[in-house]
């Protein structure tokens, strides 16, 4: 017999499916309308954010997939400022490792067509992650594709050290509320072309 908790989780999962459909449509429309200018604005704001962080930071980003907001200009600008930069590489069991990347370096096309660093690239341990997403809310809840790679990565990393997770999105990807499940990892901040939002207290 199904428990009440199971019913609740099923309801959350169903809501997430519907939100993913709407968020994906919003994101593709925003990318089509202002993808290049948004990438430039995020690069400028991301540089300011990094400059205000304490200590030496290893910064990880991502290579854009589908209509994700492009952070490659930001990563190239950070590298020009002598920040070590990394990109994720996916593994079985929803595991991510982060590997050194330099602007223009070749990437491998892997699962689902995503571009990732080669296995031979040096593994790094970032303290700042720029994280892709489909949707977010003011409390730092993030909606991804559902595979859980970033939730697993953030959970593991946060158990070992302080990590700043910064979601990157178009303003149109904000929703009033994103349902959170027990294994979901919240974002500390969200960077959009017009704003830097710090997570509201629950």
Buried (B, 14 or more C-beta within 10 A) or exposed (E): EEEEEEEEBEEBEEBBEEBBEEBBEBBBEBBEEBBEEBBBBBBEBBBEBBEEEEEEBBBBBBBBEBBBBBBBBBBBBBBEEEBBBBBBBBEEEEEBBBBBBEEEEEBEEEEEEBBBBEEEBEEBBBBBBBBBBBBBBBBBBBBBBEEBBBBBBBEEBEEEEEBBBBBBBBBBBBBEEBBBEEEBBBBBBBBBBEEBBEBEEE
